[in-house]
Amino acid sequence: MASGLGTVLAATGLSACSGSSDKDVTLRLVAADYGDPKTHNSSTEYWNALVKSFEQKNPHIKVDVQVVDWDHVDAKVAAMAKAGQAPDIAQIGSYADYASKGMLYAADDLFPISMQADFIPSLVKAGSVRRVQYGLPWASSSRLFFYNKALFKQAGIKKAPATWADVARDAGRLKDHGVKVPYGLPLGTEEAQAESLMWMLGASGGYTDTVGGYTFDSVENVAAFTWVKDNLVAKGLTGPGDPAKTNRRTVFSDFLSGDAAMINGHPTLLAQAKAAHIDVGVAALPGERGPLSDTLGVADWMMAFKQKDDHLKADSAFLQYVYSPENSLKFLEQYGLLPVTTSASQAMEHNPKDADLLQFLDRLPDAVFYPVDKTSWGPVSDQVKKTIGSAVDGDPKQVLGVLQRFATAQGGK
């Protein structure tokens, strides 16, 4: 892998001092913390080490780093931008609102063509507004179906479910054998938008149509939630709690403790489950008629803000250093995340310790992402988190209709 990285770096033409100048510049970076306080693996350590190395190679550029937890980092940057004090570079959850206001540099401004072409195409599309890329994908993830092989064996189930009907049948068998949570359904405020989209995809639905219009109350989406309500929730196959109030962290904890038999999971959870000695099966997401060829893709974003004192040259130098395969892979491997560039993907494919990640990586090119290019997605996503879970308690058509009207009221852009 080391020789592969050397080849890639040479091919991109990246040099340690690219973009440096004789004028001293201080960049401000605000980044999200991917670490867990319980394990003391804050992202601060990664950024401090990277900045130290960068500054040694670029003596006229200093970088001040502030690492903020995910619960507050987006609001932190939003407040800074509103006060006219946006950071030079931010690594957060969304970019489109800033791009629409003309506050961001485009990828064309920051990278040579060779590095722009290295970004995975599906992520370039997700990071673009009107075909101009402003969102720089930082880390990515895709979702697959997880099941506890030991619990399946105890219930006499020999293979992963391929269809929704299989999920319902298997969940019934698991419940009969005393499994506490046959299928973990997290539709609480933490990440309801993810679980919801995966069920929508299973019915050939989704959040938007081919021209970008919101489609919450489509026939397909209503059918998906109606099926979940009637075949899983109403039959007590999702555990003792109300799915509308059940968060992802609770479902993941249940899976890691052996109480949940089936859930939709990501690469980090797979590593945690193996560490917890759970015999994990991984499969494509079951759909209404069969296993899905696509899945949910999630990306976090890096962006460079325009400043009154033009820092473009320094921004460019720092970001090219950050996105070198060697530096980006260190971060991805530390937190079990997927690459956003072809070169890093190729390096990961040749590293035996990353073998478990390849099944998620293979799904990334065709993954379906949230409509993060829409400036309305922020408030719409918040509303989804707060209300969509009630679709499995009440009338799915009514709940999705309210969401559709809310999304339309945001202008749909």
N, C-alpha and C positions, 0 to 999 in steps of 0.2 A: 504494500500500500504506500509506503514511503516513496518508492520510486515513481509510483503513479502520481502522487501529489506533486512531486518535482516536475514531472512532465506537464501537468496541468498548469502549474504556476508559470512555467516557461511559455506555454502556449498563450496564456492571457496577456503576457507582456507586463505583468504587475511588478513594479519595483518598490522597494521599501520607502523611497522618498518621493514617489509620484505625487505631484500636486503640492509639494512643500514650497515655501517661499522664505525670503529673508525677513519678512515682517512677522513679529510674534503674534500668534492668534490663540485665543482660548475658546474651545468649543464646550458647550454644555450639552450633556447627554442625560436623558431620563429614560430608564429602562425598567421593564417589568421583572419581578423576582419570580423565578421558576422553582425556587427551592422550597423545602418544607422546614418550618421552624423546628419540628420535632427531630429532624435529622441533621440540622445545622449545615445545610448545603446551599446557602444563599448564593444567588447569582452575583452578588457583590464581589466575591473572590475571583470569579471568572473575569469580570470586567476590569477589576483593578490590575490583574496580571496582564491582560491584553493591552490596556492603556499604557502600562509601564513599558512594555516591549515596543509599542508604537512610538511613544515619546522618545525613546532612545534612538530610533531610526529617523525621527522627524523632530529635531530639537527646537524648531520654531513653532511647533503646534502643541499646545497643552489641552488635555481633555478632563473636564470636571464631570464626574459620574454621580448620579443619584439613582439608586435602585429602590423602587417602590413596589409594595405588594400589589397583586392583581386586583384586589378589591378597590384600590384607590388610584392606580396609576393613570387610567384614562381620565378620571376627573381631575387629577393633578395637572396633566398636560392641558386639558381644556381650560382650566382656570388660568394657567400661565399664558395661554394664547389669548384669552379674553382680556387679560390685563396688558397685552402688548409686550409680553415677556416670554414668548414661546422659546423652548430650547432650540439649539441648533439641530439636534437630532433626537428623535423620540422612537422608542420601541414599545408599541402599545397594541391595542386590539383593533383599531379602525383608523382609516386615513381619509375617507371620501369627503367628509365635511370640510376638512382643511384644504383638500385639493380643489373643491368647488369654489372656495373663496380665494383661490390663487395664492395660497400661502406656502405651497410646497414646490421644491425643485422636481423636475421630471427625471426619470432614470437616464434619459439621454444626456442630461446635464452632468450626471454624477459618474457614469461608467463608460469605458470604451465599448465599442460594439461587441467585442469578443465576450466581455463579461455580461452584457445585457442578454446576449444570445444564450448564455449559460443557464439562465433562470428557466425552470420547468414551465412549458407553455400554458398549462392550465392555471398556474399561479400568476403568470403575467396577465392573463385575461382577468383574473379575479382582482388584480391590483391596478387595473386600468379604468380611467374615466374618459369616455369619448375617444377610446383607442390610444390614449396617452397614459403611460405607466407612471403613476405617482407613488403607489404603494409598493415598497420593496419587501417581498416575503422574507421573513426572518426564520421562522420554524414552522413546520407543517405536521399534520397528523391525519390519519384516516381511521375509519372505524370498521371493525369486523365483529362477528357474532361469537361470543365466548360461552362455553358450557363446561360444567364440572363433570368430567368423565366418570369419577367415582360415584357421584349421585346418579348419573345416567345408568351406570351398570347395576346399581342397587335396585333401580326401578325397571330393569329389564329392557332399557332403551339402547339400541346397538349403534345408532349413528346420529349425526347432527340433523336437526330439522331443516328441510329445504323450502317448505311452504308455511304460510300462516296456519293452515290446518294442522300441519305437523307440530308447530309450536303449541297450539292449543291441546292437542292430544297428548304430547309429551308432558306439558305442564300438569295436566290432569293426573297422569300416572305418578309424577313426582309428588304431587300433593297427597295422593293416596298412600305414598310411602313415607309420609311424614316430613317432607321437605318444607321448611318454613317459607321460603320465597321461591316458588317454581320459576317465575319470570320477574326479574327486577325492572320496574317501570318508573323511571325517575322523571316525573313531569312537574316537579317543584321549581322554584324560582332560580335555582343554581344554573341549570342548563337545559331547561325544557325545550328550547329551540332546537337542540341537537337530536334528542330522542324523537321529537315530533317529525322532523324532516326525514329521519330514517324510515318511519312508518309511512309517511307520504310517498317516499320513493318506491316503497313496496307495492303501492297501488298505481304507479306511474304518475304520481302527482308531484307537488313541490311548492315552494313559496312564490315562484314567478313563472311566467310563460316564456316563450321563445323571444319575445320582444321586450322582456323586462317588466311587464305589468304584474302586480301582485295577484295571486290566485288562491287566497286562503280558503274561500268557500267553494272551490271547484268540486265537481262531482267526485273526483278521485280522492281528494283530501277528506271530504265528508265520509266517504265509504271507508277510508282507512280508520278514522277515529270511531266510527260506528262499529266496525269489526272489533277493534281493541276493547271497546266498552262492553259489547255483548258477549265476546268469547273469552276474554281474560279477566277484566275487572269484575263484571257481574258474577262470575263464577268463582271468585275468591282465589284466583291463580297468580295474583301479583303481591302476595304477602299481606300482613296484618294492617299496614298503614294505608292511608289515602294516597294514591299515586300523585294527585294534584299537589300534595304537600310533601312529597318524597323527593329529596335531592340526590344528585348523582353520588356525592360522597357517601351517603348512607347505603346506596345500592352497591357501590364498590366495596365498602366495608363488609357488607353481607357476603359478597362473593369471596373476599379474602378470608373470611372466617368459616367458609363452607356452608353458610346458610342459604345462599342464593345459587340456583342451578343454571340459570340462563340470563345473560345480559348482553348489551352492546358495549364493547370496550375498545380501548386504544392501546398503543404500544407500551406506554408506561405501566398500565395496569397488568399487562402480560408479564412484564418483568417482576412486578410486585407479587403476582400470584405464584409465579415459580419460586420466588424467594420464600413464600409462605407454604410451599410444598403442596400447592393445589395442582392436581392433574388436569391441566387446561386443554380443552379442545377449541380450535379456532376454525371458523368457517365463514363463507359468504353470508351476508344478511339474507334471511329468508324473506321471500316476497309473496304476494297474493297467489301467484301462479308458479313460482319457482325461485331458486336463488338469484340474487341480483348481480348483474355484471358491474354495476357502479355502486358507489357508497358515499357517505358524507366525508367531505374533506374539510379540514379546518386549518387556517393559517393565521399567524400573528405577523404584525407589520412593522417595518422600519420606515422612517420618513425623515426628510431633511427640510427644515423650515427656512424660508428666505428671511434674511435679516437686513436691517438698515446698513449695518457694516457688513459688506459682502464677504461671507465666509465660504463661498462655493468651492474655491480651490482646496481649502482645508477639509471641508466636508467630504469632498471627492477622495482625497488622499486617505482619510480615516475609513470611509466606508469600503473602499477597495481593499484596505488591509483587513477590515472586519470580515469581508466576504471571501477572503482567500480560503480555499478548501481546508487547509490546515487549521485555521482559526475557527471556522464555522463548525467543523467536525468535532472539535473539542467540546463545544457547547452542546451540540446535538447528542453526542454520545453520553455526556454527563447526565442529561435529563431524559434520555430515551425518546428523542424526537426525530422526525424525518427531515431529510435535506430539502432544500428549495432550489438547488442547482443540479444540473446534469453531472458536473464533475464530482461534486460531493456524493451524489448517488452512486456513481461508478466506483468511487473509493469504498463506499460502504458495502457495495456488492462483493468486493474482494476481501473483506475483512470477516473472518470466521466468527468473531464474537458478535457481529451484527446480524447473524443468520435469521434470528427471530423477527427482525424488522423488515425483511425483504417482502414478506407477504403483504404488509401494509404499504410498502414502497411501490409494489407492483400495481396497487389500486389507485395511486395518486394521480397519474396522468388523466384518468377518466372520472375522477371524483367530482361530486357536485358540491359547490361551496355556497355558503350564505351569500346573499346579494350585497356584499360589502361595498360594491362600487356605487350603491345608491345612498345619497345623503340621508334619506329617510330611514335607513336600516337601523340606525342607533335607537331612536325612539320606538320603532316597530318591534325590534328585538326585545327591548325592555317590556313592552306590552305583552308579547308572546310569553315571556318568562312568567309574568304575573297571572295570566288568564287562560292560556291554552290547556292547562291541566284540567280545568273544569269541564272540558269537552267529554271526558270519560266519566264524569259524575252526572252531567245534565244532558242537554240536547246538543250533539256535535254540530249540527247545521246552524243552530242559533249562535253558539260560541264562535264558530269560524266566521259567520256572517258579521258579527260585531268586530272581529279582528280585521276583516276585509274593509269595513267602513272606516276603521281607525287608520289603516294603512293608506287608503285612498285620500283621507283627509290630510295626510302629511305631504300631499302633492305627488306621491308616487315616484319621486325622482331619487 
